[in-house]
C-alpha cells in the first residue's frame, strides 16, 4: 500500500489522537452514509482519552523514554475499568478503540471476552461490523464471525497475527478451564477487551497479571454492575489503585434516551435508591440488606447459568391467576431450568381455563399448580375437571408443612425457591420483570417464623404485582417429598386421573454426585 506524504501525516495524527481518528475515520463517514447525526458523548471521550494515556504511557516507560511522574503512574495500571449504567454506548466505544489500536500498532493481539457468546457475537462483533462497514479503514480489515484481521501483512501471517478475536469465559467451567481462557497471550501490543465483566469469574483473570508484561499490554473492561462483588466491581473499589477508573451515570449522558431513564424511574416508583435504578441508570452495584430474600448477585448468576435438564426431569408448571388488572402468568420449569413465561391479560376464568388447558395439552407437564386465591379457584376447578389430577390446587395462605419455621405456605415455597438459588441450581430466563420482583422481595420474622413481606408492599415498590415470581414460586410448592403425576394418556389422548409417583426427590441427583 503506497502512502504519500500527506497521507502519512494524517495517519501519524490519527495514531497520536484516537479521538480524531474515531471522529474523522469512523463516525463522520457513518453519518454521511446513514444520514444520522451521531456524536461522541463526553463519557465516551473520557474513555478514549483514558485509553490514549494508558497506551502511550506504557510504550514510553517500557521503551526507556523520559516520562513524567503521571505517565510513570499510569504505566503501572492494569488497564481501564468503566462501570456504567445502560445505554451509554459502552460497546460502541469498545469497537472504536479496537479499530484504533488494531490499525496503528504493529501485530497487535486483541482478545475480546465475555460470559456470553451472544454478548460477543450479537453485541460487540455487531458493533464492529456496524462502524467498520462505512469507515475509511474498511479496506484494511477482514471481519469474520470468529476473527477480525488486518490485510496488509505478509501472506504467511495473514489471519494468524495482527488480529482481534472473541473468546467466551464460561462461568460454569472448572477453575482450570477458566484459567485457560486468557492464558498464553504474548505480543508487544496486547489489548484484552472485557465486555460485561461483572459476570466473569475471577479465575479467568489470574494468568493476566503475570503475562501482560509486554511493551503495551493492558485490559479495557466495561460493565454494568449487576453484582455487588467480583473482579470487575473490585477494580472500581478494592483494587482501584491498579486501574484507571471511570464511572458512567446514564443521567449524565447525552446519548441515553430520557424516555428509558423515566421508564426505569417509574418502575421504581420514583425511588432512585432501588436496585433496578442504581444498576441500570446510576451505574452503581446493587445494595443488599438483612431482609433481602434473593440477593441480586444470586439473581444475575441464575440468569447467566446455562443448563440442560435431564431428559426424564419433571416438567412442573405454576399458574398465577390475575385479577383486578393483574395479568395471569404460567411459569414452566424442567428440573431447575426455567423457561420464558407465558402471559394472558384476560380476567375471564373461562378464557384462562382454555388457555391453561391448551398449554397442558401442548407440553404435558407432570404437575400443573394453580393459585386458588381469587378467580384461581374457578380456573383450578374447571381445569381439573377437564385435565385430571395433573392439575393441583395451591393455596399459599395455608399452613406450612414446616409450621415451626415458616409463617405460612407462601413463605415455605419462597424458601424452597431460594434454596435453588443458594445451591446454584436454578437457571432463569433474562426477564427484567422477574429480576425486579426477586430483588424487591424481603422477609421478616413474625412470632419467630419466616414471613415474606406482603404482596401489597412489593407492588408499592415495583408499581405492579409480582405475577411472574408468584407463578415461579408455585412450581416450588413442594420440595423433597413431591407427589407428582405420571404423564400418561389413554387411547383418546386424555390424561389418566390418579396415576401417581410418590416420594420423588428432585434434589436426589445433586446429592448423589
C-alpha positions as CSV (number, residue, x, y, z in Angstrom):
1,X,0.0,0.0,0.0
2,X,1.6,3.2,-1.2
3,X,1.3,6.2,1.1
4,X,2.1,9.8,0.1
5,X,3.4,12.5,2.4
6,X,0.1,14.0,3.2
7,X,-1.5,10.6,4.0
8,X,1.5,9.8,6.2
9,X,0.9,12.9,8.2
10,X,-2.8,12.1,8.5
11,X,-2.1,8.5,9.8
12,X,0.5,9.8,12.2
13,X,-2.0,12.3,13.6
14,X,-4.7,9.6,13.9
15,X,-2.2,7.3,15.7
16,X,-1.5,10.0,18.2
17,X,-5.1,11.2,18.6
18,X,-7.6,8.4,18.8
19,X,-10.4,10.9,19.3
20,X,-9.7,12.5,15.9
21,X,-9.4,9.1,14.2
22,X,-12.7,7.9,15.6
23,X,-14.4,11.1,14.6
24,X,-12.9,11.5,11.1
25,X,-12.4,7.9,10.0
26,X,-15.4,6.2,11.6
27,X,-18.2,8.5,12.8
28,X,-18.2,11.1,10.1
29,X,-18.3,8.6,7.2
30,X,-21.1,6.7,9.1
31,X,-23.2,9.8,9.4
32,X,-22.7,10.7,5.7
33,X,-23.8,7.2,4.6
34,X,-26.7,6.8,7.1
35,X,-27.9,10.4,7.2
36,X,-27.5,10.4,11.0
37,X,-26.0,12.9,13.5
38,X,-24.2,10.6,15.9
39,X,-21.8,12.3,18.2
40,X,-19.2,11.1,20.7
41,X,-20.5,11.7,24.2
42,X,-18.5,13.3,26.9
43,X,-18.3,10.0,28.7
44,X,-17.1,8.2,25.6
45,X,-14.5,11.0,25.2
46,X,-13.3,10.3,28.7
47,X,-12.9,6.6,27.8
48,X,-11.0,7.4,24.6
49,X,-8.6,9.7,26.5
50,X,-8.0,7.1,29.2
51,X,-7.0,4.5,26.6
52,X,-4.7,7.0,24.9
53,X,-3.0,7.8,28.1
54,X,-2.5,4.2,29.1
55,X,-1.2,3.1,25.7
56,X,1.4,5.9,25.3
57,X,2.5,5.8,29.0
58,X,3.2,2.1,28.7
59,X,5.1,2.5,25.4
60,X,7.2,5.3,26.8
61,X,8.0,3.7,30.1
62,X,8.7,0.2,28.7
63,X,10.9,1.5,25.8
64,X,13.0,3.6,28.2
65,X,11.8,7.1,27.2
66,X,11.8,10.0,29.5
67,X,8.4,10.3,31.3
68,X,6.6,12.4,33.8
69,X,5.5,11.2,37.2
70,X,2.0,11.0,36.0
71,X,3.0,8.8,33.0
72,X,5.0,6.6,35.3
73,X,2.0,6.1,37.5
74,X,-0.4,5.4,34.6
75,X,2.0,2.9,33.0
76,X,1.7,0.7,36.1
77,X,-2.1,0.4,35.7
78,X,-3.5,-2.9,34.6
79,X,-5.9,-1.1,32.3
80,X,-9.1,0.9,32.1
81,X,-12.3,0.0,34.0
82,X,-15.6,1.6,33.1
83,X,-18.5,0.9,35.4
84,X,-21.7,2.2,33.7
85,X,-25.4,2.4,33.5
86,X,-27.2,1.2,30.5
87,X,-27.5,2.9,27.1
88,X,-24.3,5.0,27.3
89,X,-22.5,3.4,24.3
90,X,-20.0,1.1,26.1
91,X,-19.8,-1.4,23.2
92,X,-19.6,1.4,20.6
93,X,-16.6,2.7,22.5
94,X,-15.1,-0.7,22.7
95,X,-15.4,-1.2,18.9
96,X,-13.9,2.2,18.2
97,X,-10.9,1.5,20.5
98,X,-10.4,-1.9,18.9
99,X,-10.2,-0.4,15.4
100,X,-7.8,2.4,16.6
101,X,-5.5,0.1,18.5
102,X,-5.6,-2.5,15.8
103,X,-4.9,-0.1,13.0
104,X,-1.9,1.8,14.3
105,X,0.2,-0.6,16.4
106,X,2.1,-3.4,14.7
107,X,1.0,-7.0,15.1
108,X,-1.4,-6.5,18.0
109,X,-3.3,-9.3,19.6
110,X,-6.8,-8.1,20.8
111,X,-8.7,-10.7,22.8
112,X,-12.4,-9.9,23.4
113,X,-14.0,-11.9,26.2
114,X,-17.4,-12.1,27.9
115,X,-19.5,-14.6,29.8
116,X,-21.9,-15.0,26.8
117,X,-21.2,-15.8,23.2
118,X,-24.3,-13.7,22.4
119,X,-22.8,-10.7,24.0
120,X,-19.7,-11.1,21.9
121,X,-21.3,-12.0,18.6
122,X,-24.6,-10.2,18.7
123,X,-23.4,-7.0,20.5
124,X,-19.7,-6.4,20.3
125,X,-19.0,-8.0,16.9
126,X,-22.2,-6.4,15.6
127,X,-20.9,-3.0,16.7
128,X,-17.5,-3.6,15.0
129,X,-19.4,-4.6,11.8
130,X,-21.6,-1.5,12.0
131,X,-18.8,1.0,12.3
132,X,-16.2,-0.7,10.1
133,X,-18.6,-1.1,7.1
134,X,-18.6,2.6,6.2
135,X,-15.3,3.7,7.8
136,X,-12.2,5.0,5.9
137,X,-10.3,1.9,7.1
138,X,-12.8,-0.7,6.0
139,X,-10.4,-1.9,3.3
140,X,-7.7,-2.6,5.8
141,X,-9.6,-5.3,7.6
142,X,-11.4,-8.6,7.1
143,X,-14.2,-9.2,9.5
144,X,-15.3,-12.9,10.1
145,X,-17.5,-14.4,12.7
146,X,-14.6,-15.6,14.7
147,X,-11.9,-13.1,13.8
148,X,-11.1,-9.6,12.7
149,X,-7.7,-9.5,10.9
150,X,-5.5,-6.9,9.2
151,X,-5.0,-7.4,5.5
152,X,-1.7,-5.6,4.9
153,X,0.7,-8.2,6.3
154,X,2.8,-10.9,4.6
155,X,0.8,-13.8,3.3
156,X,2.4,-16.3,5.7
157,X,1.0,-14.5,8.7
158,X,-2.3,-13.3,7.2
159,X,-5.1,-14.0,9.7
160,X,-2.5,-15.5,12.1
161,X,-1.1,-12.3,13.6
162,X,-2.4,-8.8,13.8
163,X,-5.9,-9.7,14.7
164,X,-8.8,-9.5,17.2
165,X,-10.9,-12.5,18.2
166,X,-13.8,-13.3,20.6
167,X,-13.4,-15.9,23.3
168,X,-16.1,-16.8,25.8
169,X,-15.3,-17.0,29.5
170,X,-17.6,-19.8,30.7
171,X,-18.6,-19.3,34.3
172,X,-19.8,-22.9,34.5
173,X,-16.4,-24.3,33.6
174,X,-13.9,-25.7,36.1
175,X,-11.3,-23.3,37.6
176,X,-8.7,-24.9,35.4
177,X,-10.7,-24.3,32.3
178,X,-11.5,-20.7,33.3
179,X,-7.8,-20.0,33.8
180,X,-7.1,-21.2,30.2
181,X,-9.5,-18.6,28.7
182,X,-6.8,-15.8,28.7
183,X,-3.7,-17.9,29.1
184,X,-0.8,-17.7,26.7
185,X,-1.3,-14.2,25.4
186,X,2.0,-12.8,24.3
187,X,2.8,-9.9,21.9
188,X,4.3,-6.5,22.3
189,X,0.9,-5.0,21.8
190,X,-2.0,-6.7,23.6
191,X,-5.4,-5.4,24.5
192,X,-7.9,-7.6,26.4
193,X,-11.4,-6.3,25.9
194,X,-13.6,-7.5,28.8
195,X,-17.3,-6.9,27.8
196,X,-19.8,-7.0,30.6
197,X,-17.1,-8.0,33.0
198,X,-19.3,-8.2,36.1
199,X,-20.2,-11.8,35.4
200,X,-16.8,-13.1,34.5
201,X,-15.2,-15.4,37.2
202,X,-12.0,-14.1,38.9
203,X,-10.1,-17.2,37.8
204,X,-10.3,-16.0,34.2
205,X,-8.1,-13.1,35.0
206,X,-5.5,-15.0,37.0
207,X,-3.0,-15.5,34.1
208,X,-3.0,-11.9,33.1
209,X,-1.2,-10.4,36.0
210,X,1.9,-12.5,35.1
211,X,1.6,-12.4,31.3
212,X,0.7,-8.8,30.5
213,X,4.3,-7.7,30.6
214,X,4.9,-6.7,27.0
215,X,5.6,-3.3,25.6
216,X,2.0,-2.2,25.6
217,X,-0.3,-4.8,27.3
218,X,-3.5,-3.7,29.0
219,X,-7.2,-4.5,29.8
220,X,-10.2,-2.5,28.6
221,X,-13.1,-3.5,30.9
222,X,-16.6,-2.3,30.5
223,X,-19.5,-3.5,32.6
224,X,-23.0,-2.7,34.1
225,X,-22.5,-3.6,37.8
226,X,-25.1,-6.3,38.1
227,X,-23.2,-7.9,41.0
228,X,-22.0,-6.4,44.3
229,X,-18.7,-8.3,44.3
230,X,-16.2,-9.9,41.9
231,X,-13.2,-8.9,39.8
232,X,-15.0,-6.1,37.9
233,X,-16.5,-4.4,40.9
234,X,-13.2,-4.8,42.8
235,X,-11.5,-2.9,40.0
236,X,-13.6,0.2,41.0
237,X,-13.2,-0.2,44.7
238,X,-10.8,-2.6,46.4
239,X,-8.3,-2.6,43.6
240,X,-9.0,0.9,42.2
241,X,-5.3,1.9,42.6
242,X,-4.4,-0.6,39.9
243,X,-6.9,0.8,37.3
244,X,-7.8,4.0,35.5
245,X,-11.4,4.0,36.8
246,X,-14.4,5.7,35.1
247,X,-18.0,5.7,36.2
248,X,-20.8,6.5,33.8
249,X,-24.1,7.7,35.2
250,X,-26.7,7.4,32.4
251,X,-28.4,10.5,33.8
252,X,-25.4,12.5,32.7
253,X,-25.1,11.0,29.2
254,X,-26.2,12.9,26.1
255,X,-26.9,9.6,24.2
256,X,-29.1,7.8,26.7
257,X,-32.8,8.2,26.0
258,X,-34.7,10.3,28.5
259,X,-37.6,8.0,28.0
260,X,-35.6,5.0,29.0
261,X,-34.5,6.7,32.2
262,X,-38.0,7.9,33.0
263,X,-39.4,4.4,32.4
264,X,-36.9,2.8,34.9
265,X,-37.7,5.5,37.4
266,X,-41.4,5.0,37.0
267,X,-40.9,1.3,37.6
268,X,-39.1,2.2,40.8
269,X,-41.9,4.5,41.9
270,X,-39.6,7.5,41.8
271,X,-37.1,5.9,44.3
272,X,-33.6,6.2,42.8
273,X,-32.1,4.1,45.7
274,X,-33.8,0.9,44.5
275,X,-31.5,-1.6,42.8
276,X,-33.0,-1.5,39.3
277,X,-32.4,2.2,39.1
278,X,-29.0,2.0,40.8
279,X,-27.8,-0.6,38.4
280,X,-29.4,0.3,35.1
281,X,-29.2,4.1,35.4
282,X,-26.7,5.3,38.0
283,X,-24.3,2.5,37.1
284,X,-23.8,1.5,40.8
285,X,-23.6,-2.0,42.3
286,X,-26.7,-3.5,43.9
287,X,-27.3,-3.0,47.6
288,X,-28.2,-5.9,49.9
289,X,-29.6,-5.7,53.4
290,X,-30.5,-8.3,56.0
291,X,-34.1,-8.5,54.8
292,X,-33.2,-9.1,51.2
293,X,-34.5,-12.6,50.3
294,X,-32.9,-13.0,46.9
295,X,-29.5,-11.2,46.7
296,X,-29.0,-9.5,43.3
297,X,-25.8,-11.4,42.7
298,X,-27.8,-14.7,43.0
299,X,-30.3,-13.4,40.5
300,X,-27.7,-12.5,37.9
301,X,-25.8,-15.7,38.5
302,X,-29.1,-17.6,37.8
303,X,-29.7,-15.7,34.6
304,X,-26.1,-16.3,33.4
305,X,-26.4,-20.0,34.3
306,X,-27.0,-22.2,31.2
307,X,-28.1,-25.8,32.0
308,X,-29.7,-28.6,30.1
309,X,-32.1,-30.7,32.3
310,X,-32.0,-34.4,32.2
311,X,-34.4,-35.9,29.7
312,X,-36.5,-37.5,32.4
313,X,-36.6,-34.4,34.6
314,X,-40.1,-33.4,35.7
315,X,-41.9,-30.6,33.9
316,X,-43.7,-28.5,36.6
317,X,-45.9,-25.5,35.9
318,X,-47.4,-22.8,38.1
319,X,-50.3,-20.6,37.1
320,X,-50.8,-17.3,38.9
321,X,-54.3,-16.1,38.0
322,X,-54.6,-12.4,37.7
323,X,-57.5,-10.2,38.9
324,X,-58.1,-6.5,39.4
325,X,-56.0,-5.5,36.4
326,X,-53.2,-8.0,37.0
327,X,-52.1,-10.4,34.3
328,X,-52.1,-14.2,34.6
329,X,-48.8,-15.9,34.2
330,X,-47.7,-19.5,33.6
331,X,-44.2,-20.5,34.8
332,X,-42.6,-23.6,33.4
333,X,-39.5,-25.4,34.7
334,X,-38.0,-28.7,33.8
335,X,-35.7,-29.8,36.6
336,X,-34.2,-26.5,37.6
337,X,-34.3,-24.8,34.1
338,X,-37.0,-22.1,34.0
339,X,-38.4,-21.3,30.6
340,X,-39.8,-18.0,29.3
341,X,-43.1,-17.0,31.0
342,X,-46.4,-17.1,29.2
343,X,-48.8,-14.2,29.9
344,X,-52.6,-13.6,29.5
345,X,-54.4,-10.4,30.3
346,X,-57.9,-11.7,30.3
347,X,-59.9,-11.6,33.6
348,X,-62.4,-14.3,32.3
349,X,-62.0,-17.7,34.1
350,X,-63.3,-19.5,31.0
351,X,-60.7,-17.9,28.7
352,X,-58.0,-18.6,31.3
353,X,-59.1,-22.2,31.7
354,X,-59.0,-22.8,27.9
355,X,-55.6,-21.1,27.7
356,X,-54.1,-23.2,30.5
357,X,-55.7,-26.4,29.1
358,X,-54.1,-25.8,25.7
359,X,-50.8,-25.3,27.5
360,X,-51.2,-28.7,29.3
361,X,-52.1,-30.4,26.0
362,X,-49.1,-28.9,24.2
363,X,-46.4,-29.6,26.9
364,X,-47.8,-32.4,29.0
365,X,-46.4,-31.3,32.4
366,X,-46.1,-33.7,35.3
367,X,-47.7,-31.2,37.6
368,X,-49.7,-28.0,36.9
369,X,-50.3,-26.0,40.0
370,X,-52.9,-23.3,40.1
371,X,-53.1,-20.5,42.7
372,X,-56.7,-20.8,44.0
373,X,-56.9,-17.4,45.6
374,X,-59.4,-15.1,43.8
375,X,-60.5,-16.2,40.4
376,X,-58.0,-19.1,40.6
377,X,-60.5,-21.3,42.4
378,X,-62.8,-21.3,39.4
379,X,-59.9,-21.9,36.9
380,X,-58.4,-24.7,39.0
381,X,-61.8,-26.4,39.4
382,X,-62.7,-26.2,35.7
383,X,-59.2,-27.2,34.7
384,X,-59.0,-30.2,37.0
385,X,-62.4,-31.4,35.7
386,X,-61.0,-31.3,32.1
387,X,-57.4,-32.4,32.6
388,X,-57.5,-34.6,35.7
389,X,-55.1,-35.0,38.6
390,X,-52.2,-33.3,36.8
391,X,-53.9,-30.1,38.0
392,X,-53.2,-29.3,41.6
393,X,-54.7,-26.6,43.9
394,X,-52.1,-24.4,45.5
395,X,-53.1,-22.2,48.3
396,X,-50.3,-20.0,49.7
397,X,-52.3,-19.0,52.7
398,X,-52.5,-22.4,54.2
399,X,-50.3,-23.8,57.0
400,X,-46.7,-24.6,56.0
401,X,-45.5,-28.2,56.2
402,X,-42.7,-27.0,58.4
403,X,-45.0,-24.7,60.5
404,X,-42.4,-24.2,63.2
405,X,-40.1,-22.4,60.8
406,X,-42.4,-20.7,58.3
407,X,-45.3,-18.3,58.8
408,X,-47.4,-19.9,56.0
409,X,-47.1,-21.9,52.8
410,X,-46.2,-18.8,50.9
411,X,-43.0,-18.3,53.0
412,X,-42.2,-22.0,52.7
413,X,-42.5,-22.2,48.9
414,X,-40.5,-19.0,48.5
415,X,-37.8,-20.6,50.7
416,X,-37.8,-23.7,48.5
417,X,-37.2,-21.4,45.6
418,X,-34.4,-19.6,47.5
419,X,-32.7,-22.9,48.2
420,X,-32.4,-23.5,44.4
421,X,-30.6,-20.1,44.2
422,X,-28.4,-20.8,47.2
423,X,-27.3,-24.2,45.8
424,X,-26.5,-22.7,42.3
425,X,-29.1,-24.9,40.7
426,X,-31.7,-22.7,39.1
427,X,-31.4,-21.4,35.5
428,X,-33.5,-18.3,34.8
429,X,-34.6,-16.6,31.6
430,X,-33.4,-12.9,31.3
431,X,-36.7,-11.4,32.3
432,X,-36.4,-7.9,33.8
433,X,-39.9,-8.1,35.5
434,X,-38.9,-11.3,37.2
435,X,-35.5,-9.9,38.2
436,X,-37.1,-6.8,39.7
437,X,-39.6,-8.9,41.6
438,X,-37.0,-11.2,43.0
439,X,-34.9,-8.2,44.1
440,X,-37.8,-6.4,45.7
441,X,-38.8,-9.5,47.9
442,X,-37.9,-9.2,51.5
443,X,-38.5,-11.3,54.6
444,X,-39.2,-10.6,58.2
445,X,-39.5,-12.6,61.4
446,X,-43.0,-12.8,62.9
447,X,-43.6,-14.8,66.1
448,X,-40.2,-16.5,65.5
449,X,-41.2,-17.6,61.9
450,X,-40.0,-16.5,58.5
451,X,-42.6,-14.5,56.6
452,X,-42.4,-12.9,53.2
453,X,-43.5,-9.3,53.1
454,X,-47.0,-8.7,51.8
455,X,-47.6,-8.6,48.0
456,X,-49.0,-5.1,48.5
457,X,-45.6,-3.8,49.7
458,X,-43.8,-5.4,46.7
459,X,-46.4,-3.9,44.4
460,X,-45.9,-0.5,46.0
461,X,-42.2,-0.7,45.3
462,X,-42.5,-2.1,41.8
463,X,-45.7,-0.5,40.6
464,X,-47.0,-3.9,39.6
465,X,-47.9,-7.2,41.2
466,X,-45.1,-9.9,41.3
467,X,-47.0,-12.2,39.0
468,X,-44.0,-13.9,37.4
469,X,-42.4,-14.6,40.7
470,X,-45.6,-15.9,42.3
471,X,-46.1,-18.3,39.3
472,X,-42.5,-19.5,39.6
473,X,-42.8,-20.0,43.4
474,X,-45.8,-22.2,42.8
475,X,-43.5,-24.7,41.0
476,X,-41.7,-25.0,44.4
477,X,-44.9,-25.5,46.3
478,X,-43.5,-28.9,47.4
479,X,-39.8,-29.6,47.9
480,X,-38.3,-33.0,48.5
481,X,-41.3,-35.3,49.0
482,X,-43.1,-34.2,45.9
483,X,-46.2,-36.1,44.8
484,X,-46.4,-35.7,41.0
485,X,-48.4,-37.2,38.2
486,X,-47.2,-39.5,35.5
487,X,-47.6,-38.1,32.0
488,X,-49.8,-41.0,31.0
489,X,-52.6,-40.8,28.4
490,X,-55.3,-43.2,27.3
491,X,-56.2,-44.0,23.7
492,X,-58.2,-40.8,23.5
493,X,-55.2,-38.7,24.4
494,X,-56.7,-37.7,27.7
495,X,-54.9,-37.6,31.0
496,X,-55.5,-40.7,33.1
497,X,-56.6,-39.5,36.5
498,X,-55.0,-40.5,39.8
499,X,-51.8,-42.1,38.3
500,X,-49.1,-41.1,40.8
501,X,-45.4,-41.4,41.6
502,X,-44.8,-40.9,45.3
503,X,-41.8,-39.7,47.2
504,X,-40.0,-38.2,44.2
505,X,-37.0,-36.3,45.4
506,X,-35.9,-33.6,42.9
507,X,-32.6,-33.0,44.8
508,X,-31.5,-36.6,44.8
509,X,-29.4,-36.4,41.7
510,X,-27.5,-33.5,43.1
511,X,-26.9,-35.2,46.4
512,X,-25.7,-38.4,44.8
513,X,-22.9,-36.6,43.0
